Amino acid sequence: MTDMPDVVRVSAINNVAGEMNAAFVGDEAVKHFDRVHIPKLASALLRVSIIIMRSHLGLAAAVLFGLGTIACGSPSRADTDAAEITAAQANAALIKSAYDAFNRGDTQSVFAVFAENILWHVPGRGPLSRDYRGHAEVGGFFEQFMGLSEGTFRIQIDQILANRERVVVLCTESASRGGQSWSSPQVHVWTVKDGRATAFWEYEGDQQSEDEFWSMHP
């Protein structure tokens, strides 16, 4: 194998160093939990191993290649990770759009996010607690809690977490009725398939107080 001239080798290594830096601070498809762009890092490590092999340091190249495979997986794994990130971002944006539409009173856009046979679960023992199935039943549920709260019900999103099939929304719900105000942290868990929400599961911060609030007679 022909030796690489020193100038070319140094230049190539500098270029790869720049790529590895971009892998940690780049903006495209960033893994926010560790700020590493997996495809860029894998590509940079592979290029470093090629440069070393051309310098006749085969053992060092093999070690580096092995470390790169352990850290980043194979190129196919890197592609899979990138696809997971893209799907998670799309799901998070889809569900957030439903909350935004609800807060501006656009129920048509809200239901456009829901699958026709969506399952909607509300826990507890209050008047709203039950499973709802499909647009008609969920629509009736919306009308019921908005009526009970005289239109004061609000949701504030605190954080959204997502992967390929699930979206978890940490939020705060609030409402007023009969001169009483209520506010509670909530966890909403969504299932998303083929670009539509197929299930919603609510976990209440204080189920007893929420049941009492919706059950009281104004």
C-alpha positions in Angstrom: 0.0 0.0 0.0 1.4 3.4 -0.9 2.4 5.7 2.0 0.5 8.9 2.4 2.6 12.0 2.3 2.9 13.6 5.7 1.3 16.9 4.6 -1.7 15.0 3.2 -2.0 12.8 6.3 -1.9 15.8 8.7 -4.4 17.7 6.5 -6.7 14.7 6.5 -6.5 14.2 10.2 -7.3 17.9 10.8 -10.4 17.5 8.6 -11.5 14.5 10.5 -11.0 16.3 13.8 -13.3 19.0 12.6 -15.9 16.3 11.7 -15.7 14.7 15.1 -16.1 18.1 16.7 -19.2 18.7 14.6 -20.5 15.3 15.7 -20.7 16.6 19.3 -22.0 20.2 18.6 -23.8 19.9 15.3 -27.4 20.9 15.0 -28.7 18.2 12.6 -30.5 15.3 14.3 -28.8 15.8 17.6 -29.3 13.3 20.4 -30.2 15.8 23.1 -29.5 13.4 25.9 -25.8 13.3 25.2 -25.3 15.9 22.4 -23.7 13.3 20.1 -24.6 13.1 16.4 -24.2 9.4 15.9 -23.9 9.2 12.1 -21.3 12.0 12.0 -19.2 10.5 14.8 -19.3 7.0 13.2 -18.2 8.4 9.8 -15.4 10.4 11.4 -14.1 7.4 13.3 -14.1 5.3 10.2 -12.1 7.9 8.3 -9.5 8.1 11.1 -9.0 4.3 10.9 -8.5 4.5 7.1 -5.8 7.2 7.6 -4.0 5.1 10.2 -4.1 2.0 8.1 -2.5 3.9 5.2 0.2 4.8 7.7 0.9 1.1 8.3 -0.4 1.2 11.8 -2.8 -1.7 11.4 -3.1 -2.7 15.0 -4.0 0.9 16.1 -6.5 1.0 13.3 -8.1 -2.2 14.4 -8.4 -1.0 18.0 -9.8 2.4 16.8 -12.3 0.7 14.5 -13.4 -1.6 17.3 -13.9 1.3 19.7 -15.9 3.1 17.0 -18.1 0.1 16.5 -18.7 -0.3 20.2 -19.4 3.4 20.7 -21.6 4.0 17.7 -22.6 0.6 16.3 -22.3 -0.3 12.7 -23.3 2.2 10.0 -26.7 0.4 9.8 -27.2 1.0 13.5 -26.2 4.6 13.1 -28.9 4.9 10.4 -31.4 3.3 12.7 -30.6 5.7 15.5 -31.0 8.6 13.1 -34.4 7.2 12.0 -35.5 6.8 15.6 -34.6 10.5 16.3 -36.5 11.6 13.2 -39.6 9.6 14.2 -39.5 10.9 17.8 -39.2 14.5 16.7 -42.2 14.0 14.3 -44.3 12.4 17.0 -43.5 15.2 19.5 -44.4 17.8 16.9 -47.6 16.1 16.1 -48.8 15.8 19.7 -47.7 19.4 20.5 -49.7 20.6 17.5 -52.8 19.1 19.1 -52.2 20.9 22.4 -51.6 24.2 20.6 -54.8 23.7 18.6 -56.8 23.0 21.8 -55.5 26.0 23.6 -56.6 28.3 20.7 -60.0 26.6 20.5 -59.4 24.8 17.2 -61.0 21.4 17.9 -61.1 20.5 14.2 -57.3 20.5 14.1 -57.2 18.6 17.4 -59.2 15.8 16.1 -57.2 15.7 12.9 -54.4 14.3 15.0 -56.5 11.5 16.5 -57.1 8.2 14.8 -60.8 7.4 14.2 -60.9 4.7 16.8 -58.7 6.4 19.4 -58.8 5.0 22.9 -59.0 7.8 25.6 -58.6 6.7 29.3 -59.4 9.0 32.2 -58.7 7.4 35.6 -60.5 7.9 38.9 -64.0 7.8 40.2 -65.3 11.2 39.1 -68.0 12.0 36.6 -65.4 12.2 33.8 -63.6 8.9 34.7 -64.1 6.2 32.1 -62.7 5.0 28.8 -63.8 6.8 25.6 -63.5 5.3 22.1 -63.5 7.1 18.8 -64.1 10.7 17.8 -67.7 10.9 18.9 -67.1 9.8 22.5 -64.0 11.8 22.9 -65.8 14.8 21.5 -68.5 14.3 24.1 -65.9 14.2 26.8 -64.4 17.5 25.6 -67.9 19.1 25.7 -68.5 17.8 29.2 -65.4 19.1 30.9 -65.5 22.4 29.1 -69.2 22.7 30.1 -68.4 21.9 33.8 -65.6 24.4 33.8 -67.5 27.0 31.9 -64.8 27.1 29.4 -62.0 27.8 31.9 -60.1 24.5 31.5 -56.5 25.1 30.4 -53.4 22.9 29.8 -49.9 24.2 30.1 -47.2 22.0 28.6 -44.1 21.7 30.8 -42.1 19.1 28.8 -42.5 16.6 26.0 -40.6 13.3 25.7 -40.9 11.1 22.7 -39.7 8.0 20.9 -40.9 6.1 17.8 -44.3 5.1 19.2 -44.8 7.0 22.5 -45.1 10.6 23.5 -45.1 11.6 27.1 -46.3 15.1 28.0 -45.7 16.5 31.4 -48.2 19.3 31.9 -50.3 21.3 34.3 -54.1 21.3 34.0 -56.3 24.1 35.6 -59.9 25.1 35.7 -62.5 27.0 37.7 -66.1 26.2 38.7 -68.5 27.3 41.3 -66.0 29.9 42.6 -63.4 27.2 43.2 -60.1 27.0 41.3 -58.1 23.8 40.7 -54.7 23.1 39.3 -52.7 19.8 39.1 -49.6 18.4 37.5 -50.5 15.6 35.0 -48.7 13.0 32.9 -50.3 12.3 29.5 -49.0 9.2 27.6 -49.8 9.0 23.9 -49.4 6.1 21.5 -48.7 7.2 17.9 -48.9 4.9 14.8 -48.7 6.0 11.2 -48.8 9.7 12.0 -52.0 9.5 14.2 -52.6 9.3 17.9 -54.2 5.9 18.6 -54.4 6.0 22.4 -54.3 8.5 25.3 -53.7 7.6 28.9 -53.9 10.1 31.7 -52.0 9.9 35.1 -53.3 12.5 37.6 -51.1 14.2 40.1 -53.8 14.2 42.8 -56.6 11.9 41.7 -58.8 12.4 44.8 -58.8 16.2 44.6 -59.5 16.1 40.9 -62.4 13.7 41.4 -63.8 16.0 44.1 -63.4 19.1 41.9 -65.3 17.6 39.0 -67.9 16.1 41.3 -68.8 19.1 43.4 -72.1 20.9 42.8 -71.5 24.6 42.1 
